Amino acid sequence: MATISALEISTPDGIVTVTKVTSARPGDMRDLYETGDWWDDSWDEAILSAIVQKSFAFVAAVASDGRWIGMGRLISDGVSDAYMQDIVVLPEWEGHGIGSAIVKCLVMICKESGIDWIGTISEPETEYFYRRFGFARMNRYTPMRYER
């Protein structure tokens, strides 16, 4: 099986490359986390480097000017299960297939690692986006989060 190195998407504003990265771009990442409404103002941007380094895999959608305009990551033990999270694209870049390329890249990274169980928790309005890639609702399970 060929190893994925990058996916390229042609957009009206040039080529966007979705590629696995190992170091953070804190300014770009903060913009993306804010777009997803996931940024916590109490965080120090240094946390972003740790997020990239400690994820099983982290991919960025890189515009022709080098700016990150989308991202996604995998949390995994690298053997049996993986969770996709933090999938986001800047609003001005939506509708060009960038989010789809991010998901495809993350799924291919899992498959190359022999990981077949891939989960994600989607917002209700994005459920059908993920269904296009083979994700389905887990009917007998309830996502839960520790909140104390």
Secondary structure, 3 states (H helix, E strand, C coil): CCCCCEEEEEECCEEEEEEECCCCCHHHHHHHHHHCCCCCCCCCCHHHHHHHHHCCEEEEEECCCCCEEEEEEEEECCCCEEEEEEEEECHHHCCCCHHHHHHHHHHHHHHHCCCCEEEECCCHHHHHHHHCCCCCCCCCCCCCCCCC
